[in-house]
Amino acid sequence: MISDSPYKVDEMALSPFAGMFAGLVAAFLMLGIVILMEPYSGLSVESVLRQFATLVLPKRFEQMEPNTLMLIGLGVHLLLRLLLSLLYSVCQQRIPTRGLIAVGTFFGFILWITGSVIIGTLLGAEWRSASRSWTWLLANLAFGLCLATFAMIAQSRRPATTVAVPRD
């Protein structure tokens, strides 16, 4: 514990509700990055969302209409990102701006590693190749940085707390 920190240790950078809102915005930002990078990577939003749908659907439902699979995949993607942003918001304490940027970037990188290495081995080869791409790395980094940006905005609107530091 740092005793000379200008922040209260128990103060969070984001409320859980604000963190979940940031997670929704960041989830759509991720899909936007996949759309923008599609000509370069070959990774499409449709294939990503269909892969997310296969996380919750048994094999017999994989022959559903493509639009239905994409809607189910979008729901799974949003739900996962809501839960991850809730995790970020209840864990991220108030720290200086540079620290928030570093933690957000690290959070996105860890999500990419977790998704590509751990979850990628459980799913098929198509998801493994999609999750280990540069596009998905950029999307996860943008997710973490978006959460950090919301934390910076929330932190800038709050008054700074002063901690009385005893003098020796």
C-alpha positions, 0 to 999 in steps of 0.5 A, a space after each residue: 500500500 502506498 501511503 503517500 498516494 493522493 487517492 483513497 485506496 478504496 475509491 474506484 475509478 468507475 461505478 459498476 453502472 458506468 463501467 458496464 456502459 463503457 463496456 457496451 460502447 467498447 464492445 461496439 468499438 471492437 466490432 467497428 475495428 473488425 469492420 475497418 480492418 476486414 479488407 486487410 485481415 479477411 476477418 469479418 464481423 459476421 464470422 466473429 459473431 457466428 463464432 460467438 454464437 457457437 459458444 452457447 448453441 449446441 451443434 444441431 443449431 449451427 444450421 440456423 439462419 445466418 442473421 439469427 446466428 449473428 444476433 445470438 452472437 452479438 448478444 453473447 459478445 455484448 454479455 461477455 463484454 458487459 461482464 468483463 467491463 464490470 470486472 474492470 470497474 470493480 477492480 480499477 482504483 483511482 490512479 493517475 491518468 498514465 496509470 489508467 492508460 497502462 492498465 487499460 492497455 494491459 487489460 486488453 492485452 490480457 483479454 486477447 491472450 486469454 481469448 486466443 490461448 485458453 478459449 481458442 484451444 477449446 473452440 475450433 480452428 476457425 475461432 483460433 485463427 480469428 482470435 490470434 489475429 492482429 485485428 482481434 488484438 487491436 480490437 481488444 486493446 481498443 476495448 481496454 483503452 475505451 474503458 480507461 478513457 471512461 475511467 479518466 473522464 469519470 475521474 476528471 469530473 470528481 473532486 480530488 480527495 486529499 489525504 492527510 500525510 503525517 509529517 515526521 
